[in-house]
Amino acid sequence: MKRIIAFLACLSSALNSTSLNAAMPTAQFLLLGQGARSEAMGESVVSNAFDNSASYWNPAAAVYLKHPELGFNGTMLPGEVSNSFFSFIYPLKALSFGISVLTERVSIDTADTNAVRIGDANIVNENVCFLAALKIFKKLSIGATAGSVSMPSGDNANASAATVRIGGLYRGDKYNFGASLSNIGPGLRFYDGGTNEPQPVVLRAGASRSYFKNNNLMLSASIEKVVNDKTDAALGLGTEYYVGDNFAIRGGLKIQDENTRPSLGLGVNYGWFFIDLAHTFPVSNLEGTNMTRISLSVKIGRGREEGDTSGRAAVKRNEAVARKPGETINLAIADFSGKNVSQADASILTDFIRTELVTMGSYNVVEKANMDKILAEAAFQQTGCTTSDCAVKIGKILNVQQMLVGSLSKLMDTYYITINIVDVETGKIIASFDQEAGSAKELKNASRILAEKIGGAR
């Protein structure tokens, strides 16, 4: 991570010596970052915006959301200025779609010809965008937003122009890399015969790394440069630490023009609801440079995959997976079934997952030799057991609380692993997990990831 930060610092210096246009861009409200989580992390989230703020920071991140997500954040700025951001993202298997609305309202005192105040006038600047993102490989995605930006131009008219944002993201098991280019489009003309004033084209690039078994610590870094402006590039540094699954502590720094802007924040989630808070401290004690922001978001409906943190704590599908204090659950693992693969390969994968779970110590896992002996004495054939009824029968014979059943499938060159955990007493599937592997060599690593998901969901 130190090398990545050093590289970004060098890239920042290189960008400071380049500029596409010396003119000051208009629509400066597009530069105010969105989301309390990003604000608390020094706006270093271009590589890990795995929430509804992806439509602002990096559209490519939207494809990794597991649930439809609706979010809103608001900010009060000095000088009677308010900024709000609404976003909705709907993820599918390898696609995501969404919409976002960024609004800035400026309240201005109005006066008559005698300079007597007669009321307030509100100026509204707005950016509306539609999002689409695509996962082109297992760990690589691209995304874009397209929409319009509008600002008042006098005489009750608006200056408006089309605007586009594009992004790309690589998401690994520990490292993430992302980049985006925002506010691409024609300039805004505010009066007849005037010249088009350019939008602030912003280049962002960054990386993040997760630490510990459950990836509950993240460090991130990014650079941000308005490429058609003379201002220096900004370097953002951030950290996020989850205490359990429901509480996050965040901190960050944003460094630009020899000024350092520190920030702190908290995140709390309850079920499907998330609340994020952030406070930015003053820059060099300049009045009006501190800011407090709150973001609210809700996940809607059942996700397309469980057990993944996605940059914030995972929402558990069923609390029945969790053990009681001091209790270790007895678990048996049936041989996986194979689809378009040999049964021997499926059995080897079963052994991989069994070994990983034993190593983690999250369960009392029944030894395979003992399991085979008991089932043989009961004249029960376990191969191909994937249904809840079959799992319950095996579980009762083995006298365990939960059964893990699954399958290994192959489609073209990709392997797909599907796992269900069944409560033996009720016969209900209490948790489901799946994982992909790009080749046979990746199955061992996929088994480790699945074991971490299973252990983390408890």
N, C-alpha and C positions, 0 to 999 in steps of 0.2 A: 504493500500500500504506500510505503514511503517513496518508492520509485515512481508510482503513478502520480502522486502529488507533485513530485519534482518535475515530471514531464509536463503536467498541466501548468505549472508555474512558468516553465520555459515557453510553452505554447502561448500563454498569456502575454509574455513579453514580446513574442513575435507578432501577435495580433495587434499589439499597441502601436506597432510601426506601420500598420496598414490601415487604409480607410478607402471605401468605395466612393464616398461623397463627403465633402466638407460641410455641406449644408446641415443645419439642425433639423432632424426629422420631426414631423408632427405626430399626433396621437400618442403622446407620452404616457397616457394612462395604460397602454398595452404593456408597459414595462414593469408594472407593479405585480410582483409574483403572487400567485394564488394558492391558498391552502395554509392553514395554521401549521401543519406538519412540516411543510417545506420552509416556512418562515423560521420555525424553530431550529431547523437544520442548516441555516445559512444559505438557503435556496440551492442546495447541492443535490437535488433529487432527479436530475435528468436521466439518471441510470436506475432509479428505484421508485418512480412515482406510480406504484401499483395500487392506485385508488382512483376516485373520480377526478382528481386533479390532473390525470394523465392528458386530458384534452388540452390543457394549457402547457405543461412542461414537455411532454413527449408522447404523441399519440400512439406510438408503437407499444408503449407499456400497457395500453388498455386491453390488449389481447390476453394478458395474464390474469385479469380479474376472474374470480371464480363465481361471483354472484352479480346480478344486476345491482348497480349502486347509484344512489341519488345523493347529491351533496350540495351544501350551501355554505358559503362563508361571507362574512361582512367585516369591514374595516372602517373606522372613523379616522380621518386624516386631519391635520391642521388646516385651518382656513375654511371650515364648513364644507369639507369635501368628504364624501362617503364613497366607498368602493365595495361592490358586491359581485359574487361569482356563483352561478348556478350551473350544475353539470349533472347529466344522466348518461350512464354507459350500460349497454346491454351486451354481455359476452355470449358468444356461441362457441362451438367446438374449436374452430381455428380462426374465427372472425369476431370482431367486436364493432358495434355501432353506437353512436352517441350524439348528444347535442350539448352545447354549452352557451351560456349568455353571460358576458362580462359587462357590467354597467358602472359608470362613474357619474355621480351627481354633484354638481357644484352650486352652492347657494350664494347668490350675489345680492347685496343691498341695491335697491333702486331708489332714485331720488328725482324730484321734479326740477324745474329750471332754477328754483331758488335753493337748491341743494338740501331740500327737506326730504327726509326718508319717507317713502310712500309704501314700501313693502319689499318682498324678496322676489328674485327671479332665479329659476332653476335651469341650469344648463346640463343636459344629459348627453354623455358620450357612450356609445354602445358598440359591442363586438359580439356578433352571433355566428356560431360555427357548427358545422355538422362533421362528425368524426367517423372514420372507417379505419380499422387496423386488421392486419393479416399476419398470421404465423406462417412463415415460409419454410422454416425448418423447426425442429424440436425446440431449439434454444435461440432462434433468431426471428425477429419480427420487424415489420415496417408499418407505418401508419401515417395518416394525414388528416388534417381538418381543412375545410373550405367554407367560406362564409363571407361576411361583409363587416366593414367598420364604418361607423357614421359619427359625425360631429356637427354641431350647429354651425351654420355659416352666415347667420344674420337674416333678417326679414322672414323669420319663421321657416327658413329653408335649412336643409342639411347637406353637407358635403359627405359623400360616401364613395367607397371603393371596395372591390373584391380583395380578399386576403386569404392566404394559404399558409399552413404550417405543416412541415414534414418531419418525420423522425425515424430513427432506427434503433434497435436495442438487441443486445446479446445478453441472455440470462443464463448464467451457469449455476452450479450447485452452491458456490461460494462467492464468485465474482460476477458483477454485472457491469456492462459497458453500454453507454447510451449517448446519442447525439441528436440534436434537432435544429432546424432552421425555421424561424417564426416570422410572421408578418411580411410575407412575400406578396407583392402585388403593386398595382399602380398607385400613384400619389393621389392626394385629396386636393380638389380645387375649391377654394372657399368663396370665390367671387368671379363673376364673368370677366374674362380677359386675363385672369391671374394665372400664375404658373402652378403646376401640380407640386404640392409639398409631399415629400416621400414619407412612407411609413418607416418606423424604426425596425430594420431587419436585424434580428438577433440570432447569433450563433451560440449554441450551448453544447458542451461536451463534458462527459464526466464518467466516473467509475465508482463502484462501491464494493465493499467486501463484508461478508457475514462471518461471525465467529461463534464458537462453541457448538455443542452437539445439536442444539435446537435452533441455531441461527438467531438467538435472541439479542445479539449485539451486532450493530451495523456501523461501519465507518464509511463516509462518502466524501467525495471531492468533485468539484466541477469548475469550469470556467464559463464566463458569459461575456460576450462582446457584441455591442451594437456596431455592426460592420460599416454602416454608412454614417458614423458619427465619430468625432475626434476624442470622445471620452475613453479612458483606459478600460481595458478588460477587467472584469471582477473575478476574484478567486473565492469560491465558496467551500467551506469545510463543515461537516456535520457528523453527528453521532446520534444513535438511537439505541436505547437499551430497554428491553421488555422485562418487567418484573412479573413473572407468571405469564398468563395469557391476556390479562385485562388491563394492564397499566404500563405505560411507556414513559420514559424520561428522555428528553432530547436536549441537545445543545448545538450551537453552531457559531461560525464566524463568517462574515463576508468582508473581503478586503478589496478596496478599490481606491485609487487616487490617494494613496498613503493614509487612508482612513480605514479603521477597523470597526465593524459593527457587530457586537456580540448579541446572541439571542438564546433564550431558553424556552422550553415548552413541555407540556404534559399531554398525554393521550389516555383516554379511558374508554373502554367499550363494555357494554352490557347487552349480551345477546347479539341482536342484529344492529344495535345502535352504537355510533362512535362519536365522541366529543374530543376535539383537539383544541388546545390553547397554546398561544405563543406570545411572547413579549420580546420586542426588540429594544435594546438599550440605546441611549443617545450616542451619536457620533461626536466625539471630542466636546461633549457637553453643549452641543448646538441645540438650541430650543426647537422643538417640533420634530426632532428626528427619532424620537421614541414612538413605539407603536404597539398596540395590543390587538390580537386577532383571535377570533373563535371560529371554528369550523364544525358543522354538524353533518353527519352522513348516516345513511341507513342502507343496509344490504337487504335486497328483496328476493324472496323465494329461495328455492333450493339451488345450491351451486352445482356446477358441472363436474367438480372434483373436490374432494375433501382432503384435509390434512396438510394444507400448504399455507405458509404464513403470508406470502405475497407482500412482504414489507411491513406488515402489521400482524397482530396476533390472529391466529386462525379461530374461526367460530366453530365450535364443536357441533357435530351433527346430533349427537345424543349423549346426554350426561351419564347414561348408564354405562358408558365405556370407562368412566372414571372409577377408580377403586376407593373404597372407604379407607379412612385413616388407619394405618398399620396393617392393611390387608394387601396381600399379593395374590393375584388371580391365577388359578390353575388353568393352563391353556394347552390344548393339543392342536397339532397342525396336520391336516389330512393331505395326502399326496395330491398335487395339483393335476388338473386335467390338461391335456394338450390339444390344441387346435391348429392344424397345419404344422405341427412340430411333433417329434417323437415323444412317447411317454417317458423315455429315459431322460430327455432334456427337461421335461416338466418336473420330474422327480429331483433332478439335480438342483433346479431352481428352488424347489421346496426345501432342500437341505441348506441352501444358501440363506434363505430367510429364517429358518429355524436357528441356524448358528448365530446370525446377527441378533435375534431376539434374546437368545441365551446370553450373549456377550453383554447386551444392554442391561439385563437383569430386571426388565420391567414386568416380566411374568415368570411364574413357575412353569416352564415348558416341559411337557412330557417327553422323555427320551424316545427316540424313534424305535430303538430295539425293543424297549418295554412295550411301546404302543403296538408294534407289529405282533409281539407275542400274545398280548391280551386279546387283540382282535382275531388272531388265528385260533385261539382257544374258543372264542365265541363264534367261529366260522363266519366272520364278517369280512367282506371284500371292500376295502376303502378306496381303491383306485377309481377315479372318475367321480368322486363325491363332491358335488358343487352346490347341491340344493340345501335349504334349511332343514328339511325333514331328515335327509341323510346325515347332516352334521349333528342334529340332535340325537339320533340313534347312536352314532359313534361316541358322542360326548357322554351319554348315559352309561355306555359300556365302560368307558375310561374313567368315569366319575370325576369329570372336570367341569368347571363353571362356564368356560367359553371354548368355542371351536373356531379355528381359522381355516377357511376353504378358499380355493382360488383356481385360476386357470392361466395358462401361458399360451398366447396366440401369436401368429406371425402373418403379417400382410405385406407382401412385397419384401422390402428389406428391413421393416420395422417390427420389433417385438412389443407386444402389449401384455401387461400383467394386471390382472384384476383380482382383488381380494375382498372377501366379506368376513366379518367377525359375527358369529352367531351366539346369542345367549342360550345356553342349553336348557335352562329352566323354562323360558318363555317361548323359545323357538323363533324369536325375532332377530333380524339382522340389525345390529346396533351400531355398526360402522362399516363404511365401504371406502376402499382406496384403489387407485390405479396409477400406473407408471409406465412410461415408454422407454425403450432402449433401441438405439439406432443400429446396433449390431450385437452378435452373440457375446463379444468381448465386453460389452457394457452391461450385461445382465448382472454381474457381481455387484457393480456399483449401484445399479437400480435396486437390488435387494437391500443394500445398506440404506438407501434413501427411503424405501418403503418401511423398513424397520424403524427408522427415526420418526416417520409419520405415525406409525401405529403406536409407538411408545409415547410420542408427544401428544396424541389424542387422549391419553389416559389422565 
